[in-house]
Amino acid sequence: MNPTRHGEEELFDAARRLADPGERKTFLDGACERDSGLRERVDELLAAEAEAEQFFTEGSVAMSLPRSAAPASWSASTASGAASRELSEEESVGTRIGRYKLVQKIGEGGCGVVYMAEQEEPVRRRVALKIIKLGMETSSVIARFEAERQALAMMDHPNIARVFDAGATDRGSPYFVMELVRGVRITKYCDKNRLSIRQRLDLFVQVCHAIQHAHQKGIIHRDIKPSNIIIALHDGVPMPKVIDFGISKATDTRLSDRLSFTAYAQLIGTPDYMSPEQAEMSGLDIDTRSDIYSLGVLLYELLTGRTPFNTKELLGSCLDDFRRTLRERAPPRPSDRLAMLEPADAIVAAECRQTEPSRLASLLRDDLDWVVMKALEKDHRRRYETANGLAMDIQRHLSCEPVSAHPKTGLYQFKKLVRRNRVVFATGGAVAVALIFGLGTSTWLFLKEKDARQRAVIAEQQQAHLRMEAESRARMSQAALLVSQGKFDDADRLLGEIPLTQPTVEGAAVLRSVGEWHALQGHWKLAADRFSRLLQVDLLDGWDVYTLDYLRLGPAYVEMGDTVGYERFREDAVARFEGASCPAADRILKICLLLPADKRFLGSLKSIAADTAKSFAESDAGGDVFKAAWDSVSLALWEFRQGNYAKAAEWSQRCLSCPEKNAPRAAAARAILAMSYYRQGRTAEAGPELVAGEGIVEGALKGRIDLGTPVQGFWFDRAFAQILLRESKDLIDPRSP
């Protein structure tokens, strides 16, 4: 391709993405400063695009009308007016798209429009509906739109907006429906509520965990910025939600067949948050570490209130200068950037972080400077390898532990030791002073020497412990990399060499993946061993994650025939959750009742059963049919184990009446209903329910060896249903093979 022509196309594609005319003009003034002819050609391309868009809009409406409906006396302006009216009415407030009614336009991007919509059936709720703009249905836009839809559907994390539905409008434009996140961008929320540095770092760690989840699913976001991270309040507690995977890239899965042909030589992302390799637009070396760079820019802005490079300078420079800046120019450290602020700006930045200007710079100097600059390395090989690695360094800083980004010196390690043990060191000093005055100079000298020896031993022990922890973390990162590459055998062997004694998010993720790999192959003993270790280290994950870990371990014990291990497992589960309000109490209730239980154990489950009944009432009143159906299965099993067979049958039927079908859940409900009928003496009705449950397993579930999904059911949901069906068959027809 002609180099001049290639430059025109790059500038045209970059300029057309800037919706604001002022920003577009500033960008082109800088990019074409030395070439007026190039500027004229790009302006002509932009004007031609606008005319072409109007032409195709008018033509599509004209071609859709019958000849009799378009009198020859119509003028071009009349046809154009009719076309614009028809297209504008298609997506106006009040329009119905499938089972959704558009209520309010709440956002607009380069190619998509987001509406608040009301879902009318099977449940009534407010959702966010994203649809391609009228006239923007190009192959690249549709491919990117489909990629976002597929990316969201693959992920299930409390800090990532959930996807509910997808489809196409009558005119063929794709749309998808996702969780309506009510909140503000993360930087605005932090400044408005004057969050301290520690509070901002706590929110940032949650964002890192969400991005790590996406990376583990093979998804690169590629446009991490404050407007794509919304802070929503859940019971008064701020929770970040990552949105807009519209320009995400699959690391090892093609999300859309068309995407690979449309992403060539396009400037994808937001300039301020774009990594150097992303700005090159070569399509090479774009991996998860590109998102690490964007996270580093976000952290920089949360700490200082500014991005590493001046936005106006980036947009005002030509494309080559913009790339050269990101590739070669080193940004100032966060603490140095604060020192460069005007006094008035420094006061505002400090007040927004509940501190003084002089103290703010000292809070960032040293640890946070090193962490941010490692995330912003020009060479992606020198950045953090995972988002969890970045989050763990932040958590080490908050715990006064040495961060991996800082050079390892003896003085630095000792300072961290002193900060973690201030009380101990202060007390030791006070005792030493008292001994000086009480026992005299000679005794003081003796004790001082002894104290120095003890501190040296303690420091040496601490350093040895830190070295061991550092080695364990390095091995765990290597195991996580092997899991991401699908090398589960190698990762499993490496896990056996790592002593896991402390809670760890990365270690839990590796154990979870390896355990599920064993379970899907039917290696139940190995799976139970990995899941048992998982429950010891998953304490840093949210309730929505660690309660699912209990659903993983329970079926493994039952399938391997270890009833003693299962009894010990459910006793431990009750001890952990009894008396504590848990939003997922139904999961703990049903996994503790997978096998029959005596009256003593059933009595210990009363508080968990009460929480499950409360959850059902709230879900049923709020229209959350999916959650209410799962609560019904747990309550049906609870009543059956107590001998309340009529109530158990009622709860099972309530679950089966749910319009949102889930095969494992339906099979489990059929099994409980069959056993309840049999215990009531209704044997003629018990048999058909058992046959129906087995039919679900033979049909929808047979041969499934994948992990599953939240909507279709995970693998442990299938195992749960199959165990109950075996119990039902042994009860109703014990002579069957």
SULDAGI-V524045 format. One record per backbone hydrogen bond with DSSP energy under -1.0 kcal/mol. CO is the residue of the C=O (numbers start at 1). NH is the residue of the N-H. Records with the same first field share a line. If there is no record, write none. Layout:
CO: NH, NH
//
This chain:
2: 6
3: 7
4: 8
5: 9
6: 10
7: 11
8: 12
9: 13
10: 14
11: 15
12: 16
15: 18
20: 24
21: 25
22: 26
23: 27
24: 28
25: 29
26: 30
27: 31
28: 32
32: 35
35: 39
36: 40
37: 41
38: 42
39: 43
40: 44
41: 45
42: 46
43: 47
44: 48
45: 49
46: 50
47: 51
48: 52
49: 53
50: 54
51: 55
52: 56
53: 57
54: 58
55: 59
56: 60
57: 61
58: 62
59: 63
66: 69
67: 70
71: 74
75: 79
76: 80
77: 81
78: 82
79: 83
80: 84
81: 85
82: 86
83: 87
84: 88
85: 89
86: 90
92: 95
95: 102
97: 100
99: 120
100: 97
101: 118
102: 94
104: 116
107: 114
111: 133
112: 109
113: 131
114: 106, 107
115: 129
116: 103, 104
117: 127
118: 101
119: 125
125: 119
127: 117
128: 178
129: 115
130: 176
131: 113
133: 136
136: 138
138: 142
139: 143
140: 144
141: 145
142: 146
143: 147
144: 148
145: 149
146: 150
147: 151
148: 152
149: 153
150: 154
152: 155
157: 160
159: 242
162: 179
165: 177
167: 175
169: 172
173: 169
174: 132
175: 167
176: 130
177: 164, 165
178: 128
184: 231
185: 189
186: 190
187: 191
188: 192
189: 193
190: 195
196: 200
197: 201
198: 202
199: 203
200: 204
201: 205
202: 206
203: 207
204: 208
205: 209
206: 210
207: 211
208: 212
209: 213
210: 214
211: 215
212: 216
213: 217
214: 219
215: 218
218: 251
220: 249
225: 228
226: 229
228: 243
229: 186
230: 241
231: 184
232: 239
234: 237
237: 234
239: 232
241: 230
242: 161
245: 248
249: 220
258: 261
259: 263
266: 268
270: 273
271: 274
275: 279
276: 280
285: 287
287: 290
288: 292
289: 293
290: 294
291: 295
292: 296
293: 297
294: 298
295: 299
296: 300
297: 301
298: 302
299: 303
300: 304
301: 305
310: 314
311: 315
312: 316
318: 322
319: 323
320: 324
321: 325
322: 326
323: 327
324: 328
325: 329
333: 337
334: 338
335: 339
336: 340
338: 341
342: 346
343: 347
344: 348
345: 349
346: 350
347: 351
348: 352
350: 353, 355
351: 354
356: 360
357: 361
358: 362
359: 363
360: 364
361: 365
364: 369
366: 370
367: 371
368: 372
369: 373
370: 374
371: 375
372: 376
374: 377
379: 382
386: 390
387: 391
388: 392
389: 393
390: 394
391: 395
392: 396
393: 397
394: 398
395: 399
396: 401
397: 400
407: 409
409: 413
410: 414
411: 415
412: 416
413: 417
414: 418
415: 419
416: 420
417: 421
421: 425
422: 426
423: 427
424: 428
425: 429
426: 430
427: 431
428: 432
429: 433
430: 434
431: 435
432: 436
433: 437
434: 438
435: 439
436: 440
440: 444
441: 445
442: 446
443: 447
444: 448
445: 449
446: 450
447: 451
448: 452
449: 453
450: 454
451: 455
452: 456
453: 457
454: 458
455: 459
456: 460
457: 461
458: 462
459: 463
460: 464
461: 465
462: 466
463: 467
464: 468
465: 469
466: 470
467: 471
468: 472
469: 473
470: 474
471: 475
472: 476
473: 477
474: 478
475: 479
476: 480
477: 481
478: 482
479: 483
480: 484
481: 485
482: 487
483: 486
486: 488
487: 491
488: 492
489: 493
490: 494
491: 495
492: 496
494: 497
495: 498
504: 508
505: 509
506: 510
507: 511
508: 512
509: 513
510: 514
511: 515
512: 516
513: 517
514: 518
515: 519
516: 520
518: 523
519: 522
522: 524
523: 527
524: 528
525: 529
526: 530
527: 531
528: 532
529: 533
530: 534
531: 535
534: 537, 538
537: 504
538: 541
542: 545, 546
543: 547
545: 549
547: 551
548: 552
549: 553
550: 554
553: 557
554: 558
555: 559
556: 560
557: 562
558: 561
561: 563
562: 566
563: 567
564: 568
565: 569
566: 570
567: 571
568: 572
569: 573
570: 574
571: 575
572: 576
573: 577
574: 578
577: 580
582: 585
584: 587, 588
585: 589
586: 590
587: 591
588: 592
598: 602
599: 603
600: 604
603: 606
605: 609
606: 610
607: 611
608: 612
609: 613
610: 614
611: 615
612: 616
613: 617
614: 618
615: 619
616: 620
617: 621
618: 622
619: 624
623: 625
624: 628
625: 629
626: 630
627: 631
628: 632
629: 633
630: 634
631: 635
632: 636
633: 637
634: 638
635: 639
636: 640
637: 641
638: 642
639: 644
640: 643
643: 645
644: 648
645: 649
646: 650
647: 651
648: 652
649: 653
650: 654
651: 655
652: 656
653: 657
655: 658
659: 661
662: 666
663: 667
664: 668
665: 669
666: 670
667: 671
668: 672
669: 673
670: 674
671: 675
672: 676
673: 677
674: 678
675: 679
676: 680
677: 682
678: 681
681: 683
682: 685, 686
683: 687
685: 689
686: 690
687: 691
688: 692
689: 693
690: 694
691: 695
692: 696
693: 697
694: 698
695: 699
696: 701
697: 702
701: 704
707: 715
709: 713
714: 718
715: 719
716: 720
717: 721
718: 722
719: 723
720: 724
721: 725
722: 726
723: 727
724: 728
725: 729
726: 730
727: 731
728: 732
729: 733
733: 736
//
